[in-house]
Amino acid sequence: MGVKKRFKNRESGIELLRIIAMLLIVLHHEVMHNALPVLDQELSVRKLTLQLFYFTPGKVGIALFFIISAWFVVDKTPSLRLSCRKVWILERELLFWSLCLGAVTLYKVPEERTIESLWKILFPLSRNTWWYATSYAIFLFLSPFLVRGLRALGKKYHGQCCLAMGFLWGVLTLIPNSNLEISLNSMGFIYVFVLIAYYKWYMRPFQTATAWKMFLISIVVILLWNVIVSFATVGHSDRIYEYLLCLEREWSVLSLALSFGLFLLFCRLHFQSRIVNSCAASTFGTYLITEHYYVRGIL
């Protein structure tokens, strides 16, 4: 009864955001992993439209998923035992889907029947079958020590840490082809967690108007940047990828501003819906299915 009550009483505004984040990720995958080479197309309205979904939706969806988790982790009493329990729950879900999807893969693709494939099926977490799950598990293991360390730093040095990280991974990554060891990995999660912790512990909450500005300004800048880059790289489509990525990469200033603004807006939607909460509970499973290497190829 207690578990059902907690499930029922979850804020549906945040749960609705989980669903939106999943839709954004799937939409991004459908465009990026499609057989159509979107960025190599001739300049047109169709190309520009598809191009807008090439990076941003997926990066924002990833950020939203993690921001939602970090928002609640940051105020909990750090415990390695609790972290291990969460990782074990995560591992069980990964193993279930890995066995199901792995069995289908081995049946449909005989050449996949190798020892390497078997290891990948049996140990999806350590074999990085799904990068988000592996990176999040690493973050969970480190989170008790991360929280204690940030608390010990205090407001002054925590703020300086945010500035240093912001310069490294917010400013320097604007340079095309930057490679500063932050991408689809646990380092990105730690970066965002440090920022969320400082905001929640020491800053005055942003007003709703500020959240709207963060969201809308980010959208406008991304739209303008896509148009500018599209016209500037006519005849040089090989350069468009790096120019788009420098502003729209995961954990970029624009991606985080858009994601955090959207998160704050949905945080302030207070309502209860069993339908929304039930659908939101299946979002991670949807990610695991659609991002499995065999299913992704079919899609």
C-alpha positions in Angstrom: 0.0 0.0 0.0 2.9 2.4 0.9 4.5 1.9 -2.5 1.2 2.5 -4.3 0.6 5.6 -2.3 4.0 7.1 -3.2 3.4 6.2 -6.8 0.0 7.9 -6.8 1.2 11.0 -5.0 4.1 11.9 -7.3 3.9 15.3 -8.8 2.5 14.7 -12.3 4.0 18.0 -13.6 7.5 16.5 -13.3 6.3 13.1 -14.5 4.8 14.7 -17.6 8.2 16.2 -18.2 9.7 12.7 -18.1 7.4 11.7 -20.9 8.3 14.8 -23.0 12.0 14.1 -22.4 11.6 10.6 -23.7 9.7 11.8 -26.8 12.5 14.3 -27.5 15.2 11.6 -27.2 13.3 9.2 -29.5 12.7 12.0 -32.0 16.4 12.9 -32.0 17.3 9.2 -32.5 14.9 8.9 -35.4 16.6 11.8 -37.2 20.2 11.2 -36.3 20.3 7.5 -36.8 18.1 7.5 -39.9 19.5 6.3 -43.2 18.9 9.8 -44.7 22.1 11.9 -44.4 20.3 15.0 -43.2 23.3 17.3 -42.9 24.5 16.4 -46.5 21.2 17.5 -48.1 20.9 20.6 -50.2 19.7 23.7 -48.4 16.0 23.6 -48.1 13.1 24.1 -45.7 13.0 20.3 -45.2 16.7 20.0 -44.5 16.5 22.9 -42.0 13.5 21.4 -40.3 15.1 18.0 -39.9 18.4 19.6 -38.9 16.7 21.3 -35.9 15.9 17.8 -34.5 19.4 16.5 -35.2 21.0 17.5 -31.9 19.0 19.6 -29.6 15.9 17.4 -28.7 18.1 14.5 -27.7 20.6 16.6 -25.7 17.7 18.4 -24.0 16.0 15.1 -23.3 19.1 13.7 -21.7 19.6 16.8 -19.6 16.0 16.7 -18.4 16.2 13.1 -17.4 19.3 13.7 -15.3 18.1 17.1 -13.9 15.0 15.5 -12.6 17.0 12.8 -10.8 19.7 15.2 -9.5 17.0 17.6 -8.1 15.9 14.9 -5.6 19.3 13.3 -5.0 21.0 16.5 -4.0 18.9 17.0 -0.8 19.0 13.4 0.4 21.3 12.1 3.2 24.3 10.5 1.3 24.5 6.8 1.7 26.6 4.3 -0.2 24.2 1.5 0.8 21.3 3.4 -0.7 23.3 4.1 -3.8 24.2 0.4 -4.2 20.5 -0.4 -3.8 19.6 2.0 -6.6 22.3 0.6 -8.9 21.0 -3.0 -8.2 17.5 -2.0 -9.1 18.8 -0.4 -12.3 20.9 -3.4 -13.1 17.8 -5.7 -12.8 15.9 -3.6 -15.3 18.8 -3.5 -17.7 19.4 -7.3 -17.4 15.7 -8.0 -18.1 15.6 -5.9 -21.3 19.1 -7.1 -22.3 18.1 -10.7 -22.1 14.8 -10.2 -23.9 16.3 -8.0 -26.7 19.5 -10.1 -26.8 17.5 -13.3 -27.4 15.7 -11.6 -30.3 19.0 -10.4 -31.7 20.6 -13.8 -31.5 17.6 -15.4 -33.2 17.3 -12.8 -36.0 21.0 -12.3 -36.6 23.0 -15.5 -36.6 26.4 -13.7 -36.9 25.8 -12.2 -33.5 26.0 -15.6 -31.8 29.5 -15.0 -30.4 31.1 -14.9 -26.9 31.4 -11.2 -27.2 27.6 -10.8 -27.7 26.9 -13.1 -24.8 29.1 -11.0 -22.5 27.3 -7.9 -23.7 23.9 -9.5 -23.0 24.7 -10.8 -19.5 26.6 -7.7 -18.3 24.9 -4.7 -19.9 25.9 -2.3 -17.2 29.7 -2.9 -17.3 29.7 -3.4 -21.1 28.1 0.0 -21.6 25.3 -1.4 -23.7 23.3 1.7 -22.8 25.6 4.6 -22.1 23.1 6.6 -20.0 22.5 3.6 -17.6 26.2 2.9 -17.2 27.1 6.6 -16.6 24.2 7.1 -14.2 25.3 4.0 -12.2 28.8 5.4 -11.9 27.3 8.7 -10.8 25.1 6.9 -8.2 28.2 5.1 -6.7 30.1 8.4 -6.4 27.1 10.6 -5.3 27.4 10.0 -1.5 31.0 11.3 -1.6 30.2 14.0 -4.1 27.5 15.4 -1.8 29.7 15.3 1.3 32.5 16.9 -0.6 30.4 19.7 -2.0 28.9 20.4 1.5 32.4 20.6 2.9 33.5 23.1 0.3 30.9 25.6 1.4 29.2 28.3 -0.6 32.4 30.2 -1.7 34.4 27.3 -3.0 31.4 25.5 -4.4 30.7 28.7 -6.4 34.3 28.8 -7.6 34.0 25.2 -8.7 30.9 26.0 -10.7 32.7 28.9 -12.4 35.7 26.7 -13.2 33.5 23.9 -14.6 31.4 26.5 -16.5 34.5 27.9 -18.1 35.9 24.5 -19.1 32.7 22.9 -20.3 30.5 25.9 -21.0 32.9 28.4 -22.6 35.7 26.4 -24.1 33.4 23.8 -25.7 32.0 26.6 -27.9 35.2 26.3 -29.9 34.5 24.0 -32.8 36.0 20.4 -32.4 36.7 21.0 -28.7 37.6 17.8 -26.9 37.6 18.3 -23.1 36.6 14.8 -22.0 33.0 15.7 -21.4 30.4 14.0 -23.6 28.0 11.2 -23.1 29.6 10.0 -19.9 29.4 10.3 -16.1 31.6 13.4 -16.1 28.7 15.3 -17.7 26.4 14.1 -14.9 28.8 15.2 -12.2 29.1 18.7 -13.9 25.3 19.2 -14.0 25.0 17.8 -10.4 27.5 20.4 -9.1 25.5 23.2 -10.7 22.1 21.9 -9.5 23.5 21.5 -6.0 24.7 25.1 -5.9 21.4 26.5 -7.2 19.3 24.5 -4.7 21.5 25.0 -1.7 22.6 28.6 -2.0 20.6 30.6 -4.7 17.3 32.3 -4.5 14.8 30.3 -6.7 14.4 31.8 -10.2 11.1 33.4 -10.9 8.7 31.9 -13.5 9.4 34.8 -15.8 13.2 34.0 -15.6 12.5 30.4 -16.5 10.5 31.4 -19.5 13.3 33.7 -20.6 15.9 31.0 -20.3 13.7 28.6 -22.4 12.6 31.1 -25.1 16.0 32.8 -25.6 17.7 29.4 -25.9 15.1 28.3 -28.5 15.6 31.6 -30.5 19.4 31.3 -30.4 19.3 27.7 -31.6 16.9 28.6 -34.5 19.1 31.5 -35.6 22.3 29.5 -35.3 20.9 26.7 -37.5 19.9 29.2 -40.2 23.2 31.0 -40.0 25.2 27.8 -40.2 23.1 26.4 -43.0 23.7 29.4 -45.2 27.4 29.8 -44.2 28.2 26.2 -45.0 26.6 25.9 -48.4 29.0 23.9 -50.5 30.9 22.8 -47.4 28.5 20.4 -45.7 31.4 18.6 -44.1 31.8 21.5 -41.7 28.2 21.9 -40.6 28.3 19.1 -38.0 31.1 20.6 -36.0 29.6 24.1 -36.1 26.2 22.9 -35.0 27.7 20.7 -32.3 29.6 23.5 -30.6 26.4 25.2 -29.5 24.1 22.2 -29.3 26.2 19.5 -27.8 25.2 17.7 -24.6 25.8 19.9 -21.5 26.3 23.1 -23.6 25.2 26.4 -22.1 22.2 26.5 -24.5 21.2 22.9 -23.9 21.3 23.3 -20.1 19.6 26.7 -20.1 16.8 25.4 -22.2 16.5 22.2 -20.1 16.7 23.9 -16.7 14.2 26.6 -17.8 11.8 23.9 -18.9 12.3 21.9 -15.7 11.5 24.9 -13.5 8.3 25.6 -15.5 7.1 22.0 -15.1 8.1 21.9 -11.4 5.5 24.6 -10.8 2.7 22.5 -12.4 1.1 21.0 -9.4 -1.5 18.3 -10.3 -2.1 14.6 -9.9 -2.8 12.2 -12.8 -2.6 8.4 -12.5 -2.5 8.2 -16.3 0.5 10.5 -16.6 2.3 8.9 -13.7 1.7 5.4 -15.1 3.0 6.4 -18.6 6.0 8.2 -17.0 7.0 5.0 -15.2 7.6 3.3 -18.6 9.8 6.0 -20.1 13.1 4.4 -19.1 12.1 1.1 -20.5 11.1 2.9 -23.8 14.7 4.3 -23.9 16.2 0.9 -23.3 14.2 -0.7 -26.1 14.6 2.0 -28.7 18.3 2.6 -28.1 19.2 -1.1 -28.1 21.7 -1.6 -30.9 19.5 -4.1 -32.8 16.2 -2.3 -32.4 17.8 1.0 -33.3 18.9 -0.4 -36.6 15.3 -1.6 -37.3 13.9 1.8 -36.5 
